[in-house]
């Protein structure tokens, strides 16, 4: 059984799924067995690409298939909890996209349903699974540069001007920067710092009249160990974090001129946003260029939705590099080079396979996911009350994570004093 791929069904073949499909195809241990979507055109495109996959018109129909072993839930956020519970009640293991749920009650019900039915629940918070993040954690835990002192994550992106559907623009349905983007940074910070954050003081900002959702947040967190952490994300797209690294630029999926044009169209109500969104789904031009084109070549890392992460320790610092991480220590600066692209998505799939086939622990469990969700909800609560929020659902990363998912460094390269990396 250890060599048998996990038969996986995708529920919700939207933009999130479009990003996941290439790594699913590449993973020999995953059988892309089925797909469900309420949109008949999307189902047709999925069937044309994956001719042996089973097609379903609803999540309810897919989970009734006795041959499906696990599901990947990438529906709109308000369906994450009910569909996780539905899948668990039909004996399916679950990977749920971020955010895990809309509130803590939903998250608790998800965990309880999976535990009751004896299935695994993995909180798929994407960026924290990346090899460069895991390497940062492993260096901290090794004690190579002493005791952890602080963690800072800062992102400037164009998140607010990417095409959005109605529920993405409704905070009650899980829309906005805090719901949709804090999982990247918070899960990373918790992973590096061990997991247990004591309290949060945060603030969300909303100042784009064409987007009725928060497009900015900042948060100060204190771990139970006393280690401080800061997370900041500005998604308004005027300035990009990728401009801060010598090998970066002002372009992501849009150039500066394209971003300005999109903002003009949004103000005038002329932007064909529905068509843009459909283009990112399976079979669209946007999917081909953004999600599938990137898989064909390995590019140097640039600051993205996670942003620049700086880890401070007693005797050094760590941050991302083009090919891995920069390690600043008393003997100088080194680039620890990783083998290929630091794919986070691959690691999510591997954790699913290892749990289902090899009976290995789930480290990004439902309980772990609740801890990350709680921090995001605390930022919103702190914004309303202007008070520090004490946390109650924090857990440590389970023992054995670093040993189960070690990161291979293929080269430890001394960086010269100029630090000009191209």
C-alpha positions as CSV (number, residue, x, y, z in Angstrom):
1,X,0.0,0.0,0.0
2,X,2.9,2.4,0.6
3,X,3.5,2.6,-3.2
4,X,-0.2,3.1,-4.0
5,X,-1.1,6.7,-4.9
6,X,-3.9,8.3,-2.8
7,X,-7.1,8.7,-4.8
8,X,-7.8,12.4,-4.4
9,X,-10.9,14.3,-5.3
10,X,-10.9,18.1,-5.8
11,X,-14.0,19.9,-4.6
12,X,-14.2,23.3,-6.2
13,X,-12.2,23.6,-9.4
14,X,-11.6,27.4,-9.1
15,X,-8.5,29.5,-9.0
16,X,-7.1,27.8,-5.9
17,X,-7.5,24.4,-7.6
18,X,-5.9,25.7,-10.8
19,X,-2.8,26.5,-8.8
20,X,-2.8,23.1,-7.3
21,X,-3.3,21.0,-10.4
22,X,0.2,21.1,-11.8
23,X,1.8,19.8,-8.5
24,X,-1.0,17.2,-8.2
25,X,-0.1,16.0,-11.8
26,X,3.6,15.9,-11.0
27,X,3.2,13.9,-7.7
28,X,3.5,10.2,-8.4
29,X,2.0,9.5,-5.0
30,X,-1.3,11.3,-5.9
31,X,-4.0,10.0,-8.2
32,X,-6.0,12.9,-9.4
33,X,-9.1,10.7,-9.3
34,X,-12.1,13.0,-9.3
35,X,-13.4,16.6,-9.5
36,X,-16.5,18.3,-8.5
37,X,-17.8,21.8,-9.5
38,X,-21.2,23.3,-9.9
39,X,-20.1,25.0,-13.2
40,X,-20.7,22.7,-16.1
41,X,-18.1,24.4,-18.3
42,X,-15.5,24.0,-15.6
43,X,-16.4,20.3,-15.3
44,X,-16.1,19.9,-19.0
45,X,-12.6,21.4,-19.1
46,X,-11.5,19.3,-16.2
47,X,-12.8,16.2,-17.9
48,X,-11.1,17.1,-21.2
49,X,-7.8,17.5,-19.4
50,X,-8.1,14.5,-17.1
51,X,-9.9,12.0,-19.2
52,X,-9.8,9.2,-16.6
53,X,-11.0,11.3,-13.7
54,X,-14.6,11.0,-12.5
55,X,-16.7,14.1,-12.7
56,X,-19.4,15.2,-10.2
57,X,-21.9,18.1,-10.2
58,X,-21.6,18.6,-6.4
59,X,-19.5,17.9,-3.4
60,X,-22.3,15.7,-2.0
61,X,-22.0,13.4,-5.0
62,X,-18.2,13.2,-5.0
63,X,-17.9,12.2,-1.3
64,X,-20.4,9.4,-1.9
65,X,-18.0,7.7,-4.3
66,X,-16.5,4.8,-2.2
67,X,-13.3,4.9,-4.3
68,X,-12.3,8.4,-3.4
69,X,-10.0,8.3,-0.4
70,X,-9.3,12.0,0.3
71,X,-10.6,15.4,-0.9
72,X,-8.9,18.8,-1.5
73,X,-11.4,21.5,-0.6
74,X,-10.8,24.7,-2.6
75,X,-14.3,26.1,-2.6
76,X,-15.2,29.7,-1.6
77,X,-14.3,30.2,2.1
78,X,-17.9,30.0,3.5
79,X,-18.1,26.4,2.3
80,X,-14.8,25.1,3.9
81,X,-16.4,24.1,7.2
82,X,-19.6,22.4,5.9
83,X,-17.8,20.6,3.1
84,X,-15.0,19.4,5.5
85,X,-17.7,18.0,7.8
86,X,-19.5,16.4,4.9
87,X,-16.4,14.7,3.7
88,X,-15.4,13.5,7.1
89,X,-18.9,12.0,7.6
90,X,-18.3,10.0,4.4
91,X,-14.9,8.7,5.6
92,X,-12.7,11.0,3.5
93,X,-9.5,12.5,4.6
94,X,-9.4,16.3,4.0
95,X,-7.0,19.0,3.0
96,X,-8.8,22.3,3.4
97,X,-7.5,25.5,1.8
98,X,-6.9,28.7,3.8
99,X,-8.6,30.2,5.7
100,X,-9.6,27.0,7.5
101,X,-13.0,28.4,8.5
102,X,-14.9,31.7,9.2
103,X,-14.8,31.4,13.0
104,X,-13.5,29.2,15.8
105,X,-16.8,27.4,16.3
106,X,-16.7,26.2,12.7
107,X,-13.1,25.1,13.1
108,X,-13.9,23.2,16.3
109,X,-16.7,21.4,14.5
110,X,-14.4,20.5,11.7
111,X,-11.8,19.0,14.0
112,X,-14.5,17.1,16.0
113,X,-16.1,15.6,12.8
114,X,-12.7,14.4,11.5
115,X,-11.7,12.9,14.9
116,X,-15.1,11.3,15.3
117,X,-14.8,9.6,11.9
118,X,-11.2,8.6,12.1
119,X,-10.0,10.7,9.2
120,X,-7.1,13.1,8.8
121,X,-7.6,16.9,8.5
122,X,-4.7,19.0,7.1
123,X,-4.9,22.8,7.2
124,X,-3.3,23.7,3.9
125,X,-1.8,27.1,4.6
126,X,0.5,26.9,1.6
127,X,3.5,29.2,2.1
128,X,4.5,27.8,5.5
129,X,5.1,24.4,3.9
130,X,7.8,25.9,1.7
131,X,11.3,24.5,1.9
132,X,12.9,27.9,2.7
133,X,10.5,28.3,5.7
134,X,11.2,24.8,6.9
135,X,14.9,25.4,6.6
136,X,14.6,28.6,8.7
137,X,12.8,26.6,11.4
138,X,15.4,23.8,11.3
139,X,18.3,26.3,11.7
140,X,16.6,28.0,14.7
141,X,15.9,24.6,16.3
142,X,19.5,23.5,15.7
143,X,20.9,26.3,17.8
144,X,23.4,27.2,15.2
145,X,23.0,30.9,15.7
146,X,21.7,30.8,19.2
147,X,18.3,31.3,20.8
148,X,15.4,32.8,18.8
149,X,15.0,36.5,19.4
150,X,12.3,37.8,17.0
151,X,10.4,37.1,13.7
152,X,9.3,39.7,11.2
153,X,7.3,39.2,8.0
154,X,6.6,42.1,5.7
155,X,4.7,41.9,2.4
156,X,3.7,44.5,-0.2
157,X,1.7,43.1,-3.0
158,X,-1.0,43.7,-5.7
159,X,-3.5,41.4,-3.9
160,X,-6.3,44.0,-3.9
161,X,-6.3,44.5,-7.6
162,X,-6.4,40.9,-8.7
163,X,-9.7,39.8,-10.1
164,X,-12.3,39.0,-7.4
165,X,-15.7,37.3,-7.2
166,X,-18.6,38.6,-5.0
167,X,-17.8,36.5,-2.0
168,X,-14.2,37.6,-2.0
169,X,-15.5,41.1,-1.5
170,X,-17.7,40.3,1.4
171,X,-16.0,40.0,4.8
172,X,-18.9,38.1,6.2
173,X,-18.1,35.3,3.7
174,X,-14.4,35.3,4.4
175,X,-13.4,38.0,2.0
176,X,-10.6,40.5,2.5
177,X,-6.9,40.5,3.4
178,X,-7.2,39.4,7.0
179,X,-9.1,36.2,6.2
180,X,-7.3,35.3,3.0
181,X,-3.7,36.4,3.6
182,X,-2.9,36.2,7.3
183,X,-2.6,32.3,7.1
184,X,0.5,32.6,5.0
185,X,2.4,34.9,7.4
186,X,0.9,33.7,10.7
187,X,1.4,30.0,9.9
188,X,5.0,30.7,8.9
189,X,5.7,32.7,12.0
190,X,4.1,30.0,14.3
191,X,6.0,27.3,12.5
192,X,9.4,29.0,13.0
193,X,8.6,30.1,16.5
194,X,7.2,26.8,17.7
195,X,3.4,27.5,17.6
196,X,2.2,29.0,20.8
197,X,1.4,32.7,20.6
198,X,0.2,34.3,23.8
199,X,-1.5,37.5,22.6
200,X,-2.1,39.8,19.6
201,X,-2.5,43.5,19.1
202,X,-3.5,44.2,15.5
203,X,-5.1,46.6,13.1
204,X,-6.7,46.1,9.7
205,X,-6.9,49.0,7.2
206,X,-9.5,49.6,4.4
207,X,-9.0,52.6,2.2
208,X,-9.8,51.6,-1.4
209,X,-13.3,52.8,-2.4
210,X,-13.6,50.3,-5.1
211,X,-12.9,47.3,-2.8
212,X,-15.2,47.1,0.3
213,X,-12.7,44.9,2.2
214,X,-9.6,45.3,4.3
215,X,-6.5,45.5,2.1
216,X,-4.0,46.0,4.9
217,X,-3.2,44.6,8.3
218,X,-0.4,44.8,10.8
219,X,0.0,42.7,14.0
220,X,2.3,42.5,16.9
221,X,2.4,39.0,18.6
222,X,4.1,37.7,21.6
223,X,4.9,34.0,21.9
224,X,4.5,32.3,25.3
225,X,8.3,32.1,25.3
226,X,8.5,35.9,25.2
227,X,9.7,36.1,21.6
228,X,8.0,39.0,19.7
229,X,6.8,38.7,16.1
230,X,5.4,41.2,13.6
231,X,3.3,40.6,10.5
232,X,2.5,43.3,7.9
233,X,0.8,43.0,4.6
234,X,-0.2,45.9,2.3
235,X,-2.0,44.6,-0.8
236,X,-2.9,47.9,-2.6
237,X,-0.4,47.4,-5.4
238,X,1.4,50.8,-5.5
239,X,4.7,49.5,-4.1
240,X,5.8,45.9,-4.2
241,X,8.1,44.1,-1.8
242,X,9.9,42.5,-4.7
243,X,11.5,45.9,-5.4
244,X,13.4,45.6,-2.1
245,X,15.7,42.8,-3.3
246,X,18.5,43.4,-5.9
247,X,17.3,40.6,-8.1
248,X,13.6,41.7,-8.0
249,X,11.5,44.2,-9.9
250,X,8.2,46.0,-9.8
251,X,6.4,43.3,-11.8
252,X,4.4,40.4,-10.6
253,X,1.5,39.3,-12.7
254,X,1.0,43.0,-13.7
255,X,3.4,45.7,-14.6
256,X,3.1,49.1,-12.8
257,X,1.3,50.5,-15.9
258,X,-1.1,47.6,-16.0
259,X,-1.9,48.0,-12.3
260,X,-2.7,51.7,-12.8
261,X,-4.9,50.9,-15.7
262,X,-6.8,48.3,-13.7
263,X,-7.4,50.8,-10.9
264,X,-8.7,53.3,-13.5
265,X,-11.1,50.7,-14.9
266,X,-12.3,49.8,-11.4
267,X,-13.0,53.4,-10.6
268,X,-14.9,53.8,-13.8
269,X,-16.7,50.4,-13.6
270,X,-15.4,49.2,-16.9
271,X,-13.1,46.4,-15.8
272,X,-14.2,42.9,-17.2
273,X,-13.4,41.3,-13.9
274,X,-15.6,38.2,-14.3
275,X,-13.8,37.3,-17.5
276,X,-10.5,37.8,-15.9
277,X,-11.4,35.5,-13.1
278,X,-12.7,32.8,-15.4
279,X,-9.4,33.1,-17.3
280,X,-7.5,31.9,-14.2
281,X,-9.6,28.8,-13.9
282,X,-8.9,25.5,-15.6
283,X,-8.3,25.9,-19.3
284,X,-8.1,29.7,-19.3
285,X,-5.3,31.8,-20.6
286,X,-4.5,33.2,-17.2
287,X,-4.2,29.7,-15.8
288,X,-1.8,28.8,-18.6
289,X,0.4,31.8,-18.1
290,X,0.4,32.2,-14.3
291,X,-0.1,28.7,-12.8
292,X,1.2,26.4,-15.5
293,X,3.8,28.5,-17.2
294,X,5.7,29.0,-13.9
295,X,5.9,25.2,-13.4
296,X,8.0,24.9,-16.6
297,X,11.0,26.9,-15.3
298,X,12.7,27.5,-12.0
299,X,13.0,31.2,-11.3
300,X,14.8,32.9,-8.4
301,X,12.5,33.5,-5.4
302,X,11.1,37.0,-5.1
303,X,8.9,38.4,-2.3
304,X,5.3,37.3,-2.8
305,X,2.2,37.0,-0.6
306,X,4.3,35.7,2.3
307,X,6.7,38.7,1.9
308,X,10.2,39.0,3.3
309,X,10.7,37.0,6.5
310,X,13.5,38.0,8.8
311,X,14.4,35.7,11.7
312,X,16.6,37.2,14.4
313,X,18.6,35.0,16.8
314,X,21.3,35.6,19.4
315,X,24.2,35.2,17.0
316,X,22.7,35.9,13.6
317,X,19.8,36.5,11.2
318,X,18.0,34.6,8.5
319,X,16.1,35.7,5.4
320,X,15.1,34.4,2.0
321,X,17.6,34.4,-0.9
322,X,17.1,33.8,-4.6
323,X,17.8,30.1,-4.2
324,X,17.2,29.3,-0.6
325,X,18.1,31.5,2.5
326,X,20.8,33.9,3.5
327,X,22.3,33.0,6.9
328,X,24.1,35.9,8.7
329,X,26.5,34.6,11.4
330,X,29.7,35.7,13.0
331,X,31.8,34.0,10.4
332,X,30.2,35.9,7.6
333,X,27.1,35.7,5.2
334,X,26.3,32.5,3.5
335,X,23.6,31.5,1.0
336,X,22.2,28.0,1.8
337,X,21.1,26.8,-1.6
338,X,18.1,24.5,-2.0
339,X,17.6,21.9,-4.7
340,X,15.2,23.5,-7.1
341,X,12.2,25.7,-6.3
342,X,11.0,25.7,-2.7
343,X,7.6,24.3,-3.5
344,X,5.1,24.6,-0.7
345,X,2.3,22.8,-2.6
346,X,4.3,19.6,-3.0
347,X,4.9,19.4,0.7
348,X,1.1,19.7,1.4
349,X,0.5,16.7,-0.9
350,X,3.3,14.8,0.7
351,X,1.9,15.3,4.2
352,X,-1.4,13.9,3.0
353,X,0.2,10.9,1.4
354,X,2.4,10.2,4.4
355,X,-0.5,10.3,6.8
356,X,-2.9,8.2,4.7
357,X,-0.4,5.6,3.3
358,X,2.5,5.6,5.8
359,X,0.6,6.4,9.0
360,X,2.9,9.3,9.8
361,X,1.7,12.2,11.9
362,X,-0.2,15.2,10.5
363,X,1.7,18.2,11.7
364,X,-0.5,20.9,10.0
365,X,-3.5,19.3,11.7
366,X,-6.9,20.8,12.4
367,X,-5.8,21.8,15.9
368,X,-2.7,23.5,14.4
369,X,-4.9,25.3,11.8
370,X,-7.2,26.5,14.6
371,X,-4.2,28.3,16.1
372,X,-3.5,30.1,12.9
373,X,-7.1,31.0,12.4
374,X,-7.4,32.4,15.9
375,X,-4.6,34.9,15.3
376,X,-6.3,36.2,12.2
377,X,-9.6,36.6,14.0
378,X,-7.8,38.3,16.8
379,X,-6.5,41.0,14.4
380,X,-10.0,41.8,13.4
381,X,-11.2,41.8,17.0
382,X,-8.3,44.0,18.0
383,X,-9.1,46.4,15.2
384,X,-12.6,46.8,16.6
385,X,-11.7,47.0,20.3
386,X,-8.3,48.7,20.1
387,X,-7.2,46.1,22.7
388,X,-4.7,43.3,23.0
389,X,-6.4,39.9,22.5
390,X,-5.4,36.9,24.6
391,X,-5.4,33.6,22.8
392,X,-6.7,30.2,24.0
393,X,-6.4,27.7,21.1
394,X,-2.6,27.7,20.5
395,X,-0.7,24.5,20.2
396,X,2.9,23.6,19.6
397,X,4.2,22.1,16.4
398,X,4.2,18.4,17.1
399,X,7.5,16.7,17.8
400,X,9.3,15.1,14.8
401,X,8.4,17.7,12.1
402,X,12.0,18.6,11.3
403,X,13.0,14.9,11.1
404,X,10.0,13.9,9.0
405,X,10.4,16.7,6.5
406,X,14.1,17.5,6.4
407,X,15.4,20.1,3.9
408,X,18.4,19.3,1.8
409,X,21.0,22.1,1.3
410,X,22.9,21.3,-1.8
411,X,25.4,24.2,-1.4
412,X,26.5,26.5,1.4
413,X,28.0,29.4,-0.5
414,X,29.9,32.3,1.0
415,X,28.5,35.7,-0.1
416,X,30.9,38.5,-0.8
417,X,30.7,41.9,1.1
418,X,28.8,43.7,-1.7
419,X,25.7,41.5,-1.3
420,X,24.7,42.2,-4.9
421,X,22.9,39.1,-6.0
422,X,21.7,38.7,-9.6
